């Protein structure tokens, strides 16, 4: 009996050690990523429409990186939320920490190597309905910490994404496509933004990987 108990305990300990060793360095993500069933229902509920007013977009119409708490702005808040062992100075800027970019799996120890990506890009939101919003609503969208809109990711990967929707750009890490689609759909749904037909088709295909 003791031998059986010893073997059982050893097996559990081995599993725990293996799990810790193989877990991603950064397990922190934005809140409220929906389940597959919820994301599918949300995608089906989105209005399908053409994009509009692309030529009138201006990033300044979306005031971003506002003060969230104390000296911390939105960018710094996301870096603290999504990093491991993050240490900040009195100005809230991270002086050390470790971040794993979910888009490409790269790990970084300098905050300057990371961008905070808007899951639904500001220009994409503009073309999908935000052109009709007030500046106050666009500010809330650009600093949305309630929905899975803001992600700490490798800077050049974010720059490659630009303002493209999933029909034109997907994360290099294909294993993340399911989560990416669920988060993207949820942001569009929560903010009542439309999708075009190619975008909806790409999102549906990405959900197929879940």
C-alpha positions in Angstrom: 0.0 0.0 0.0 2.8 2.4 0.9 4.6 1.7 -2.4 1.4 2.4 -4.3 0.9 5.6 -2.4 4.5 6.6 -3.0 4.1 6.0 -6.7 0.9 7.9 -6.9 2.5 10.9 -5.1 5.5 10.7 -7.3 3.4 10.7 -10.4 1.4 13.8 -9.3 4.7 15.6 -8.4 6.1 14.7 -11.8 3.0 16.0 -13.5 3.1 19.3 -11.6 6.8 19.8 -12.4 6.3 19.0 -16.1 3.3 21.4 -16.2 5.2 24.2 -14.7 8.2 23.6 -16.9 6.2 23.5 -20.1 3.7 26.3 -19.3 4.1 29.5 -21.3 6.3 32.1 -19.6 3.3 34.5 -19.7 -0.1 33.1 -18.9 -1.8 36.5 -18.5 -4.3 37.7 -21.1 -6.9 40.3 -21.5 -10.3 39.6 -19.7 -13.5 38.2 -21.1 -12.4 36.1 -24.0 -15.5 34.3 -25.0 -16.1 30.6 -25.4 -16.2 29.1 -28.8 -20.0 28.8 -28.7 -20.4 32.4 -27.5 -17.9 33.7 -30.2 -19.8 31.8 -32.9 -23.1 33.3 -31.8 -21.5 36.8 -31.7 -20.1 36.4 -35.2 -23.5 35.3 -36.6 -25.0 38.4 -34.9 -22.6 40.9 -36.4 -23.8 43.2 -39.2 -22.2 42.4 -42.5 -21.5 45.6 -44.4 -18.9 47.3 -46.6 -16.2 49.5 -44.9 -16.8 53.3 -45.1 -15.0 56.6 -44.7 -11.5 55.2 -44.8 -10.1 58.5 -46.2 -11.3 60.5 -43.1 -9.6 58.4 -40.5 -7.3 60.2 -38.1 -5.6 58.4 -35.1 -6.0 61.6 -33.0 -9.8 61.0 -33.1 -9.1 58.1 -30.7 -7.4 59.6 -27.7 -5.4 56.8 -26.2 -3.1 55.9 -23.4 -5.0 57.9 -20.9 -4.3 57.9 -17.2 -5.9 54.8 -15.6 -4.6 55.0 -12.0 -2.0 57.2 -10.3 0.8 57.7 -12.7 -0.1 54.6 -14.8 -1.6 55.1 -18.3 -3.3 52.4 -20.4 -0.1 51.1 -22.0 1.7 50.7 -18.6 -1.4 49.1 -17.1 -1.4 46.4 -19.8 2.3 45.8 -19.5 1.8 45.3 -15.7 -1.2 43.1 -16.3 0.4 40.8 -19.0 3.9 40.6 -17.7 5.7 38.3 -15.1 7.7 39.9 -12.3 7.1 43.4 -13.6 8.9 46.1 -11.6 8.0 49.8 -12.3 9.5 53.1 -11.5 7.7 56.0 -9.8 6.4 57.0 -13.3 4.9 53.5 -13.6 7.1 52.6 -16.6 8.4 49.0 -16.3 12.1 48.8 -15.5 12.1 45.0 -15.6 9.9 42.1 -16.2 9.2 39.3 -18.7 6.6 39.2 -21.4 5.6 36.6 -23.9 3.9 37.8 -27.1 0.9 35.6 -27.9 1.0 36.5 -31.6 4.4 35.0 -32.2 5.5 33.3 -28.9 8.6 35.5 -28.5 9.7 36.4 -25.0 11.0 39.8 -24.1 12.6 41.5 -21.0 12.5 45.1 -22.2 9.2 46.9 -22.3 10.4 48.9 -25.3 10.3 45.7 -27.4 6.6 45.5 -27.0 3.6 47.4 -28.5 0.2 47.4 -27.1 -2.0 46.2 -29.9 -5.6 47.1 -30.4 -7.1 43.7 -31.3 -9.5 45.6 -33.6 -7.3 48.3 -35.0 -8.5 51.9 -34.6 -8.6 52.5 -38.3 -10.5 49.3 -38.8 -13.0 50.3 -36.1 -13.4 53.7 -37.8 -14.2 52.0 -41.2 -16.6 49.7 -39.4 -18.8 52.3 -37.7 -16.7 54.3 -35.2 -16.7 57.2 -37.7 -20.2 58.0 -36.3 -19.1 57.8 -32.6 -18.4 60.7 -30.3 -14.8 61.4 -29.3 -15.6 60.2 -25.8 -16.8 56.8 -27.1 -13.7 56.5 -29.3 -11.5 57.2 -26.3 -13.2 54.5 -24.3 -12.7 52.1 -27.2 -9.0 52.9 -27.6 -8.4 52.3 -23.9 -10.8 49.4 -23.4 -9.5 47.2 -20.5 -12.8 45.5 -20.0 -12.9 43.5 -23.2 -10.1 41.5 -24.9 -9.0 44.6 -27.0 -5.5 45.4 -25.7 -2.6 43.0 -26.0 1.1 43.3 -25.2 2.9 41.9 -28.3 6.2 42.0 -30.2 6.5 45.5 -31.7 7.4 44.6 -35.3 4.6 42.0 -35.4 2.2 44.6 -34.4 3.6 46.9 -37.0 3.2 44.2 -39.6 -0.5 43.8 -38.6 -1.0 47.5 -39.2 -4.8 48.2 -39.4 -5.6 45.0 -41.3 -8.5 42.8 -40.4 -8.2 38.9 -40.3 -8.9 38.6 -44.0 -5.6 40.4 -44.6 -3.5 39.5 -41.6 -3.3 36.7 -39.0 -0.8 36.1 -36.2 2.3 34.2 -37.2 1.6 31.6 -34.4 -1.2 29.6 -35.9 -2.0 27.9 -32.6 -3.2 31.3 -31.4 -5.7 31.8 -34.3 -8.6 30.4 -32.3 -8.1 32.8 -29.4 -7.4 35.7 -31.8 -10.6 35.1 -33.6 -12.7 34.8 -30.4 -11.2 38.0 -29.0 -11.6 39.9 -32.3 -15.2 38.9 -32.7 -16.0 39.8 -29.1 -14.6 43.3 -29.4 -16.6 43.9 -32.6 -19.7 42.5 -31.0 -19.4 44.5 -27.7 -18.9 47.7 -29.6 -21.5 47.0 -32.3 -19.0 47.3 -35.2 -19.7 45.7 -38.6 -17.6 43.1 -40.5 -17.2 42.8 -44.3 -17.9 39.5 -46.0 -14.2 38.5 -46.4 -13.5 39.4 -42.8 -16.4 37.3 -41.6 -15.3 34.3 -43.7 -11.7 34.6 -42.3 -13.0 34.7 -38.7 -15.2 31.7 -39.3 -12.3 29.7 -40.7 -10.1 30.7 -37.7 -12.8 29.5 -35.3 -12.6 26.2 -37.1 -9.2 25.7 -35.4 -10.6 25.9 -31.9 
